């Protein structure tokens, strides 16, 4: 997932890049969910 912005010249620049692994909801425990909330 990318966060993009426009610079002073109107060019698209990458601000942030994150990688996620998609898993079923029942494979996410409470500690992982809490850690995700703190990062967001």
Secondary structure by P-SEA (a helix, b strand, c coil): cbbbbbccccbbbbcbbbbbbbbccccccaaaaaaaaaac
